[in-house]
Amino acid sequence: MEARATVKYIRVSSTKAKLVADMIRGKKLGEALNVLALTPNKAAKVIEKVVLSAAANAENNYEMDPTKLYIAEINANQGPTIKRYRARARGSASVIKKRTSHITAVLKEQE
């Protein structure tokens, strides 16, 4: 039995979100939330919300025990890139790439 939650089109690059996701993969739910609360990163706040949503899904929809939950999988995949332009010298322009990501968290219950 597994509970999952997904958030899409978050304005954080997937490489920065993967660094935070790697820190909590495989940890118990309480320990992972403590790590995320103390991580000074924009992606940490978003990932914390996704993990809390997956925990709520596990507790309410699948009747799992929240004390036995652990993070089985967490992925931060690349979403579409928003392209903007900035004026440069001599009438040219340079591209500003605003990256987005899709984050998925899967929680399972330990036996």
Buried (B, 14 or more C-beta within 10 A) or exposed (E): EBBBBEBEEBEBBBEBBBBBBEBBBEBBBEEBBEBBEEBEBBBBBBBBBBBBBBBEBBBEEEEBEEEBBBBBBBBBEBBEEEEEEEEEEEEEEEEEEEBBBBBBBBBBBEE
